[in-house]
Amino acid sequence: MMVISRDENREMRLMLNFHSCITALSLAVAILGLEACKLHEPRDPSPAGVQAATLIWRIDLDSPDGPGQMLEAITPVFWEGHQTWRVTHYPLDPSTSTVNDFDLYDVDADSLRPVRNVMQTSKFRLEIHFKNDVATLRQVTEDRISDEQIPLATSVMPEGPGERVFVASLPLQTGFVREYYILDRWSGQGTSRLKQVQLSVVGAKQITTATGSKDVFELEIRASDDSFRIVQYVRRQPPYYPFRVEYIRGSKRLISEVALMILGQGGR
């Protein structure tokens, strides 16, 4: 029978305590690593973050003619079997135009995937209809009609007006990053319209607007091919709707601010 001395017994206990501490430290580091990774996980958007609202915008603040005005309505609508969130942009005073100008985007209320986009101006009408594996795009001008069938090899998320409810559905916090694909209305042909973008929350800050100081998250949406970049300064609590947006595409830079935001109920 082997006899362990008192000194040897003390050394064994110290070694066991040391290994226990190392194990606990490693576990803590692993947990912290997992928590950090959660900021970058592509978690599904949550419809709970979306809310009916009316926003009145001052468009193109740097225009030499002064900013324009636009009304944005975010409303729940049932359309062709879809419970959707409809985001529509109208002129604030429609009597100034002889054309029914609007930009309408329907987004599925559960998946937050795009359903359709219809935009009408005095110069053209654009329609995009989304299915699971294909999108159809039609543009009508005075002298031509163009049609595209765009295969969707991957799922896409909304852009344009529909981007509003998609951003609101995300679990935003400083360091949050999400990569996804969109169908670009303004650039490309066929499958080249499919663009990967990265949305990242740069940080929390305070900005000054015409309606006062606002606590915001600054987030950036950037196309992987650098064809456009959007910087939004959104509310720091749900719904994450913006107070200011900067849109950059090529040499064009458009800065717009919300003059009035009226929040309703969830609407579902």
N, C-alpha and C positions, 0 to 999 in steps of 0.2 A: 504494500500500500504506500502511495507517494504522499508525503507530508509537505504541505505548503507553509512556508514560514510566514510570519506576520508581515515582514517587509515585502515579500513576494505578493502576498494577498493585497497589500496596499497598492502596489504597482499595477496589479490586474484591474483593480477598481478604477484607478486613474485612467488606464487605457480605455476601459469600457465607457467611462464618462466622456473622454475625449472623442471617441468614435460616435457616441450619441449626439454630441454637440455638432460634429461635422455633418452627420446625417440630417439633423434638424436644420442646419444652415443651408445645406444643399436643397432641402425641400422648400425652404422659404424662398431661395433664389429662383427655384423652378416655378413656384406659384407667382412670384412677381413677374417672371418672364411671360407666363401665360396671361396674366392680367394686361401686360403691355401689348401683347399680341392682339388682344381683343379689340384694341383701337383700330387695327388694320384688317380685321376679319370682314369679309363681304357679307355682313348680316342683312337679312331681308328687310326691306322698308316696312314700316308699320303704318297702316292707314289711320291709326289712332292719333297720329300727330297732325293730321290735316283738319282744317276747320273752314267753314264757310266764311267768306270775307268780301269786303269791298275796299279797293285801294284806288286812290286818286293820285296819279303820277304827274310830275313835272319832267318832261322828256327833253333830252339834249340841252343840258344847262348851259353849255358853252356856245350854243348857236348864236350867230350875230343878230338873228331876228328875234332872239328871246326864246325861252323854252316853250314847247308845245304842251298840251294837256291830254291825258288819257285816263279812262276809267277801266279798271280791271275788276272783273267779277269772278269769284270762286264759288261755285254752286254745285250741290248734288243733283244729278239728273239721271233718269232712267232712259237709255237710248238703245234700241234694237237688241234687247236682251241683256244689256250691260248696265249694272249700277256704276255710274261714273262720277268722277269729279270733272266738271267742265270749267275751264279757265278761258275767259273771253276778254279780249281787248277791244274797246270801242273808243271813238272820239268822245271827249267829254261833252262837246256840243255837236250832235250829229246834224244839226240844221245848217252847219257851215259847208256841207258836202251834198252833192246831188246823187252820190253813190252810197250804198250801204256798206261802208268800210268796217271790217272786223277781222280779227284773228282768233279763231276758236280752236281749242285743243281739248279732246275728251281723253281721260285717263281712267283705266279700270280701277274701281274703288278698292278692290282687294289686293290685286297684284301690283298696282301702280304702273302697269305696262301701258304703252300708248294704244289707243283705239282708233282715233282719227284726228286729222288736222284739216281745217278749212280756213283759208285766208283769202279775203277779197279786198281789192283796191280798185281805183279807177283805171289801173293799167293791166291788171291780171287777176286771175282766180287760180288758187293752188289748192289741190285736194290730195291728201294722203290717207289711205286706209290700211290698217295694220291687221294681218292675220298671224298665226303662230309661226309660219315659215316663209311668208312673203309679204311685201308691202307694195301697194300700187300707188303711183304718183301721177297726177295729171295736172298740167299747167296750161291754162287757156289765156291767150292774149288776143289782141285785135286781129292779128294776121296769121296765127298758127295755134295748133293744139299739139302738145307733146305728151306722150304716155311712156311710163317706165314701169317695168316689173322688177322689183328688187328682192332677190332671194335673201332671206335672213338666216345665215348660217349660225348666228348666235342671237340670243335675246337682246332686245334694245330697250332703253328707257327713254322717257319723254325729254324733249328739249323745247326751246321756244317758250310759249306760255305754259305748257305742260310741265316744264321744269320746276315751276313754283310748288306744285303739290309733291313732286318727287323729293325735292330738298326738304320740305316740311316733314316728310315721313321718316327721315334718317335720324339716328341717335347721335346728334352732333355734340361734340366736345372737342376741346383743344387737342390736336394730334390725330383726330379722326381722318382716315383716308379711305376712299372708295373708288375703284376703277370699274368702268362699265362702257357699254357701247351705245351710240345714238345713231339715228339716221339724220344726216345733215341736210336741211332743206335748201341751203344756199350754195353748197359746194359739192362738186363731183358729179358722176353719172353712173347709174346702176350701183354695183356693189362698192364702188369707190365712195359712195355717200356714207357707208358704214364707217364710223370713226370711233376709235377708243379715246376715252377722256378720263381724266383723273380729277376727282373732287377731293380737296383737302381743306381742313379747318386750320388756318394759320395761327389763330389765337383769339383771345377775348380782349376787347378794347372799348373805348368810349369815343364816339364821333359826335360832331356838332352838325346839325341839319337846320333847315329853315324853321322846323317845328321844335327845336331844342336839342339838348344832349340825349344821346341814346346809348345804352349798354348793348353791345353787339358781339357776335362772332364774325370774324373776317374769314370768308372762305373763298377759295379759288377753284374755278372749273377750267381746265386747260386741255385742249385737244393734243393728242400725242404727236400729231404732225405740225403743231404750232400754228394751225390755220386760224384759231381764235382763242381768246382767253376772256373769261368773265370773272369779275371780282364782285362778290356780294357782301353786304354788311347786314346780317340778319338778326332778328330778335334773339336774345340769349335764352329765352324760354319758349316752349311750344305755344302756338305754331311758329315755326322758324321762317316767317315771312320777312322780306328785306325792307330796310329803310332806304338803302342806296344801292345802285347797281352800276358798275362800269363795264362796258362791253367793248372789246377790242378785236377787230378783224381786219387784217392788213393795215392800211393807213387810216382806217376809220376808227374813231374812238367816241363812244357815246356814253355820257354820264347822266343818270336819271335819279330822281329822288321822290320818295313818297310824301305827298302833302297832307294826306289824310288816310288813316287805316281804321276801318270799322270791322270788328270781329263778331261773328255770329256764333251759332252752336255747331256741333259736329255735323249735323244735317243728315245722319243716317238713321 
